[in-house]
Amino acid sequence: MFLQLQTRLLVMLLIVITFGACSKKDIFSPKELFALRARNGHLKQTKTFSSDVVKKWLTMQTSMLYRPSGNAFGLNPGRYMAYSGVALYESVVPGMPAYQSLHGQMTNMPVMPATKPGFAYHWPSSAHAALATMTKNFFSTTTAYNQQAVTNLENELNTLYRAEAGDEVFERSVAFGKEVADRIFEWSRTDNANWPTAIYQLPTPFPGMWQPETAGGAIGFPYWGYNRLMVPGSLDNTVSPPPPPYSTNPASPYYTQYNEVYQLSQNLTSEQKLIAKYYNDVNPGYPAGAHYISILKQVIEQFNPALDKAALTYAKTGISLFDATTGSFKAKFTYLNERPFQFIRSVIAPGAIPAWQSFIPNPPYPDFPSNHAIFSASVAYALSRLYGSQTPFTNRSYEGVMADLGNVPVNLGTRHYASFEAMSQEIGISRLYGGIHIRYAIEEGFKQGKKIAQNIDSKLKFEK
């Protein structure tokens, strides 16, 4: 009993000493103590909070990227994902003692605002403000942007987090998160995403050069290879050698690559057709790489990490995807390698009536390397580093979506994988089944995407 009384007296003495500068009173009400703690610290680390705020904003973002029909020409979801992820990470990293800001490591990234020393922050509120700001800045350019839905979610979380944190801490946290996002968004405006405005002109044709499927057809994203890299040197030593030299000799390696696509197209199985449709991402779908934001959302939902790991996941996968996108298009418009439809129609099956068609539509840019292979390999590597190389994962992006495989519509359903790399392999090979890539473009794309992610992993230091 005496020991308990002694302990209580000691605690009261400590309170008096700690807060004596703030008030002459020796006894504080619970409300006064809460206010003093809010001003003077008692900081909760980011890892003590759930990732619910990230799940909610990812749900909002994916809803605006999903297309019931048609593609979204010009949309670069990897760019949205990267900057949103960096803003999220920077908005909560002060609550992660073992981690540091990415300023000074990423290309031209501005200095981030500082938190007030000794003052408490509610990290879900900071994350919420950052993601709300990035969503309004980036996703308002999508045709499916729903301003009222965004406002409703923002108001809902404002009410929730204000009640959790108290007015003073909430306002301080929101102001910090918004300032982070504002600086990140301004940084994004200088990455060459809208440069140049001149119409791209293909060079003088040469054997095996890519051409749009229809004369005068669109040429997609020829300048994306000029986007500023998020991580300096991320593309170093990543580009594979081009495909074998052009040849119409049936015994040549070049002919063999295209003939495989043709032969496979004659006997596609139902499963191969389903895989091709699942990752075609049009009519309906997540276009132009937006499928990886859907995958990110599902990773956060399935593994339910704390807020700190969710922020790391969003940032690392987004950065890897964006630089991989830049690297892929840089290589595509360097080599200008033809799509299978060109070689098959002109060499393997000339004069066929009707002309040979790929199972899925051809994108409006060259064959080598495969975007799907590069993108998926970069994302898979980042996720494997965070969650393990042998971690099972289920992709439910198109569960319940009906697709025509040539007979009757079928439910695309879910795809189950033993690892993220296994998912990447299926995403890549889906383009061979679809008839729009040669195997070489896919296999070398896997290598390039993984190397890009490895470069980023080795160069970008999140931990102190």
C-alpha positions in Angstrom: 0.0 0.0 0.0 2.8 2.4 0.9 4.6 1.5 -2.4 1.4 2.3 -4.4 1.0 5.7 -2.6 4.7 6.5 -3.1 4.3 5.7 -6.9 1.3 8.0 -7.2 3.1 10.8 -5.5 6.0 10.4 -7.8 3.8 10.5 -10.9 2.1 13.6 -9.6 5.5 15.2 -9.0 6.5 14.4 -12.6 3.4 15.9 -14.0 4.0 19.1 -12.0 7.6 19.4 -13.2 6.7 18.6 -16.8 3.9 21.0 -17.1 4.8 23.6 -14.6 5.9 26.0 -17.3 2.5 25.8 -18.9 0.4 26.5 -15.8 0.8 27.4 -12.1 -1.8 24.8 -11.2 -0.5 21.6 -9.6 -3.6 19.6 -10.5 -5.0 19.2 -14.1 -8.3 18.0 -15.3 -8.3 15.1 -17.9 -9.3 17.7 -20.6 -6.4 19.9 -19.6 -4.0 17.0 -19.6 -5.1 16.0 -23.1 -4.5 19.5 -24.4 -1.1 19.7 -22.8 -0.1 16.3 -24.2 -1.3 17.4 -27.7 0.9 20.4 -27.5 3.9 18.8 -26.0 4.2 15.5 -27.7 3.3 12.0 -26.4 3.6 11.1 -30.1 2.1 8.0 -31.4 4.1 6.4 -34.2 2.7 5.8 -37.7 2.9 2.0 -37.2 0.3 2.2 -34.3 -2.4 3.2 -36.8 -4.3 1.0 -39.3 -4.1 1.5 -43.1 -7.9 2.2 -43.4 -7.3 5.7 -44.7 -5.2 4.2 -47.6 -7.8 1.6 -48.4 -10.5 4.2 -48.6 -8.6 6.5 -50.9 -7.5 3.6 -53.1 -11.1 2.5 -53.4 -12.0 6.0 -54.6 -9.1 6.2 -57.0 -9.7 2.8 -58.6 -13.4 3.6 -59.0 -12.3 6.6 -61.2 -9.9 4.6 -63.3 -12.2 1.7 -64.1 -13.7 2.0 -67.6 -17.0 0.2 -68.4 -16.0 0.4 -72.1 -13.2 1.8 -74.2 -9.6 2.7 -73.3 -8.2 5.9 -71.8 -5.8 7.2 -74.3 -3.1 9.4 -72.7 -3.6 8.3 -69.2 -0.4 7.4 -67.3 -1.6 5.7 -64.0 1.9 4.8 -63.0 2.6 8.6 -62.7 -0.5 9.1 -60.5 0.5 6.1 -58.4 4.1 7.3 -57.9 3.4 10.8 -56.8 0.4 9.8 -54.7 2.6 7.2 -53.0 5.5 9.6 -52.3 3.0 12.2 -50.9 1.5 9.6 -48.7 4.9 8.4 -47.4 6.2 11.9 -46.8 3.0 12.8 -44.9 3.6 10.1 -42.3 7.4 9.5 -42.3 7.9 11.9 -39.3 6.1 9.2 -37.3 8.5 6.5 -38.5 11.7 7.0 -36.5 13.7 4.5 -38.5 12.8 6.1 -41.8 13.7 9.3 -43.6 12.4 11.7 -46.2 13.2 10.9 -49.8 14.3 14.5 -50.5 17.9 14.5 -51.8 17.5 11.0 -53.3 14.8 11.5 -55.9 15.3 13.7 -59.0 14.7 17.4 -58.1 12.4 16.5 -55.3 11.7 19.6 -53.2 12.4 19.9 -49.4 9.5 18.6 -47.4 7.8 20.7 -44.7 8.9 20.0 -41.1 6.6 19.0 -38.3 6.6 21.2 -35.2 9.1 19.8 -32.6 7.3 18.5 -29.5 3.8 18.7 -31.0 1.6 15.7 -31.5 0.4 14.6 -35.0 -2.4 12.2 -35.9 -0.9 10.4 -38.9 -4.1 9.1 -40.4 -5.2 12.7 -40.7 -2.0 13.7 -42.4 -2.3 10.8 -44.8 -5.9 11.6 -45.5 -5.1 15.2 -46.3 -2.2 14.2 -48.6 -4.2 11.6 -50.5 -7.3 13.8 -50.8 -5.1 16.6 -52.3 -3.4 14.3 -54.7 -6.7 12.7 -55.8 -8.2 16.1 -56.5 -5.1 17.2 -58.4 -4.5 14.1 -60.5 -7.7 12.1 -60.8 -9.9 15.1 -61.7 -8.5 14.7 -65.2 -10.1 11.3 -65.6 -13.4 11.1 -67.4 -14.9 9.1 -64.5 -13.9 11.7 -61.8 -16.8 12.1 -59.4 -16.3 15.4 -57.5 -19.2 14.8 -55.1 -17.9 11.3 -54.2 -14.5 12.7 -53.4 -16.0 15.5 -51.3 -18.2 13.0 -49.4 -15.2 10.8 -48.6 -13.2 13.9 -47.5 -16.0 15.1 -45.2 -16.5 11.6 -43.8 -12.8 11.2 -42.9 -12.6 14.8 -41.6 -15.4 14.1 -39.1 -13.9 10.7 -38.1 -10.4 11.9 -37.6 -11.3 15.2 -35.9 -13.2 13.2 -33.3 -10.2 10.9 -32.8 -7.5 13.5 -32.7 -9.2 16.5 -31.3 -9.5 19.9 -33.1 -5.9 21.1 -32.5 -4.1 18.0 -33.4 -6.4 17.3 -36.4 -5.9 20.8 -37.9 -2.2 20.6 -37.4 -2.0 17.2 -39.0 -4.2 18.1 -42.0 -2.2 21.2 -42.6 1.0 19.2 -42.7 -0.3 16.5 -45.0 -1.8 19.1 -47.4 1.5 21.0 -47.5 3.4 17.9 -48.3 1.0 17.0 -51.2 1.0 20.6 -52.6 4.8 20.4 -52.8 4.8 17.0 -54.4 2.2 18.0 -56.9 4.1 21.1 -57.9 7.2 18.8 -58.4 5.2 16.5 -60.6 4.4 19.4 -63.0 8.0 19.6 -64.1 8.6 16.0 -65.1 8.1 16.4 -68.9 4.8 14.6 -68.8 3.3 17.1 -71.3 6.4 17.6 -73.4 6.8 18.1 -76.3 3.7 19.2 -78.1 5.1 18.5 -81.6 3.4 15.6 -83.5 5.7 12.6 -83.6 6.9 11.5 -87.0 8.1 7.9 -87.7 11.4 7.7 -89.5 11.9 6.4 -93.0 10.6 2.8 -93.0 13.1 -0.1 -92.7 12.5 -3.9 -92.7 10.7 -4.9 -89.5 9.8 -1.3 -88.5 6.5 -0.9 -86.6 3.6 0.8 -88.2 0.1 1.6 -86.9 -2.4 -1.1 -87.7 -4.4 1.3 -89.9 -2.8 3.8 -92.2 -2.5 7.1 -90.5 -3.5 5.5 -87.2 -2.6 6.9 -83.8 0.9 6.7 -82.4 0.7 6.2 -78.7 3.0 7.9 -76.1 6.1 8.4 -78.2 7.6 10.9 -75.7 6.9 9.0 -72.5 10.5 7.8 -72.6 11.5 11.4 -71.9 9.7 11.6 -68.6 11.9 12.6 -65.8 13.0 9.6 -63.8 12.0 9.6 -60.2 15.2 7.8 -59.2 18.5 8.9 -60.9 20.1 5.9 -62.6 17.1 3.6 -62.3 17.5 2.7 -66.0 21.2 2.0 -65.9 22.1 -1.3 -67.6 18.5 -2.3 -67.9 17.7 -2.3 -71.7 18.0 -5.7 -73.3 19.5 -6.3 -76.8 16.9 -5.9 -79.6 15.3 -8.9 -81.2 17.2 -11.0 -83.7 17.9 -9.4 -87.1 15.0 -9.2 -89.5 14.7 -12.2 -91.8 12.0 -13.9 -93.8 13.9 -17.2 -93.8 11.6 -19.8 -92.0 14.7 -21.2 -90.3 15.8 -17.8 -88.9 15.4 -16.8 -85.2 13.3 -13.8 -86.3 10.8 -15.8 -88.3 10.6 -18.4 -85.5 9.5 -15.7 -83.0 6.6 -14.5 -85.1 5.6 -17.9 -86.3 5.2 -19.0 -82.7 2.5 -16.3 -82.3 0.8 -17.4 -85.5 0.8 -21.1 -84.6 -0.4 -20.5 -81.1 -3.3 -18.3 -82.4 -4.7 -21.2 -84.3 -5.3 -23.4 -81.2 -5.8 -21.1 -78.2 -7.2 -22.9 -75.2 -10.1 -21.5 -73.2 -7.7 -20.8 -70.3 -5.2 -19.0 -72.6 -8.1 -16.8 -74.0 -9.3 -16.0 -70.5 -5.8 -15.0 -69.4 -5.4 -12.8 -72.5 -8.7 -11.1 -71.8 -8.1 -10.7 -68.0 -5.0 -8.6 -68.6 -6.2 -6.9 -71.8 -7.8 -4.2 -69.5 -10.3 -2.8 -72.0 -14.0 -3.3 -72.5 -14.3 -3.2 -69.5 -11.1 -2.7 -67.5 -8.3 -0.7 -65.9 -6.5 0.9 -68.9 -2.9 1.8 -69.5 -1.4 0.3 -66.4 -4.2 1.3 -64.0 -4.6 -2.4 -63.2 -1.6 -2.1 -60.9 -3.4 0.4 -58.7 -6.2 -2.2 -58.4 -3.5 -4.7 -57.4 -2.0 -2.3 -54.9 -5.5 -1.8 -53.4 -5.9 -5.5 -53.1 -2.5 -6.0 -51.5 -3.4 -3.5 -48.8 -6.7 -5.2 -48.3 -5.5 -8.8 -48.2 -2.4 -8.3 -46.0 -3.8 -5.4 -43.9 -0.5 -3.7 -43.1 -0.2 -0.9 -40.5 -0.2 2.6 -41.9 3.6 2.8 -42.1 4.0 -0.3 -44.3 1.0 0.7 -46.4 2.7 4.0 -47.1 6.0 2.2 -48.0 4.0 -0.2 -50.3 2.3 2.6 -52.1 5.5 4.6 -52.6 7.8 1.8 -53.6 5.4 0.1 -56.1 4.4 3.5 -57.6 8.0 4.7 -58.0 9.0 1.3 -59.6 6.0 1.4 -62.0 6.6 4.9 -63.1 10.3 4.6 -63.9 9.6 1.2 -65.5 7.0 2.9 -67.8 9.5 5.5 -68.8 12.1 2.9 -69.5 9.8 0.7 -71.5 8.6 3.5 -73.8 12.2 4.8 -74.2 13.2 1.4 -75.6 10.1 1.0 -77.7 10.7 4.1 -79.7 14.4 3.5 -79.9 14.0 0.1 -81.6 10.6 0.5 -83.3 10.1 -3.2 -83.6 7.1 -4.5 -85.5 4.1 -6.1 -84.0 3.2 -9.7 -84.9 0.3 -8.7 -87.2 2.7 -7.0 -89.6 5.0 -9.9 -90.1 2.3 -12.5 -90.1 0.2 -10.7 -92.7 3.1 -9.8 -95.0 5.3 -13.0 -94.6 3.7 -15.9 -92.8 0.1 -15.7 -94.1 0.0 -13.2 -96.9 -3.2 -12.8 -98.8 -5.2 -14.7 -96.2 -8.9 -13.9 -96.3 -9.8 -12.5 -93.9 -6.5 -11.1 -92.9 -5.0 -12.6 -89.7 -6.2 -10.9 -86.5 -4.7 -11.0 -83.1 -7.1 -12.3 -80.3 -7.0 -8.9 -78.5 -6.5 -5.5 -80.1 -3.0 -4.1 -80.9 -1.9 -1.1 -78.8 -0.7 1.9 -80.9 3.0 1.6 -80.2 5.9 -0.8 -81.1 6.4 -4.4 -79.9 9.7 -4.5 -78.1 9.8 -4.6 -75.1 6.5 -5.7 -73.7 4.9 -3.1 -71.4 3.0 -5.8 -69.5 6.2 -7.7 -68.8 8.2 -4.7 -67.7 5.4 -3.2 -65.6 4.4 -6.4 -63.9 8.0 -7.4 -63.2 8.9 -4.1 -61.6 5.8 -4.1 -59.4 6.2 -7.8 -58.5 9.8 -7.2 -57.4 8.8 -4.3 -55.1 5.9 -6.2 -53.6 8.1 -9.3 -53.1 10.7 -7.2 -51.2 7.9 -6.0 -48.9 5.8 -9.1 -48.4 8.0 -12.0 -49.3 9.0 -13.8 -52.5 6.8 -16.8 -51.8 3.7 -15.0 -50.6 0.4 -16.1 -52.3 -1.8 -13.5 -53.7 -5.3 -13.4 -55.3 -6.2 -10.9 -58.0 -9.9 -10.1 -58.0 -9.9 -7.1 -60.3 -12.4 -8.6 -62.7 -14.4 -10.9 -60.5 -17.9 -11.0 -61.8 -17.0 -9.3 -65.1 -18.3 -11.1 -68.1 -16.1 -11.4 -71.2 -16.6 -13.0 -74.7 -14.0 -15.6 -75.4 -15.4 -16.4 -78.8 -18.3 -18.6 -77.8 -20.4 -17.5 -74.9 -19.6 -14.8 -72.2 -17.8 -16.1 -69.2 -17.0 -14.7 -65.8 -13.3 -13.6 -65.7 -13.3 -14.5 -62.0 -10.2 -14.4 -59.8 -6.6 -15.3 -60.5 -4.7 -17.1 -57.7 -0.9 -17.0 -57.6 1.8 -18.7 -55.4 3.8 -15.5 -55.5 4.0 -12.0 -57.0 6.5 -13.2 -59.5 4.1 -15.9 -60.7 1.5 -13.2 -61.2 4.0 -11.2 -63.2 4.8 -14.2 -65.4 1.1 -14.7 -66.2 0.5 -11.0 -66.9 3.5 -11.1 -69.4 2.5 -14.3 -71.2 -1.0 -13.0 -71.6 0.3 -10.8 -74.4 1.6 -13.8 -76.3 -1.7 -15.5 -76.0 -3.4 -12.3 -77.1 -1.2 -12.3 -80.3 0.3 -8.9 -79.8 3.9 -9.7 -78.6 6.6 -12.1 -79.6 8.0 -14.1 -76.8 11.4 -12.3 -76.9 9.7 -9.0 -76.1 8.1 -10.6 -73.1 11.1 -12.5 -71.7 13.4 -9.5 -72.1 10.7 -7.2 -70.7 10.7 -9.3 -67.5 14.5 -8.8 -67.2 14.3 -5.1 -67.8 11.4 -4.5 -65.3 13.1 -6.4 -62.6 16.4 -4.7 -63.1 14.7 -1.3 -62.9 13.1 -2.2 -59.6 16.4 -3.6 -58.3 18.1 -0.4 -59.2 15.5 1.6 -57.4 15.8 -0.7 -54.4 19.5 -0.3 -54.2 19.6 3.5 -54.8 16.6 4.7 -52.8 17.1 4.5 -49.1 13.9 4.7 -47.1 15.5 3.6 -43.8 18.0 5.8 -42.1 
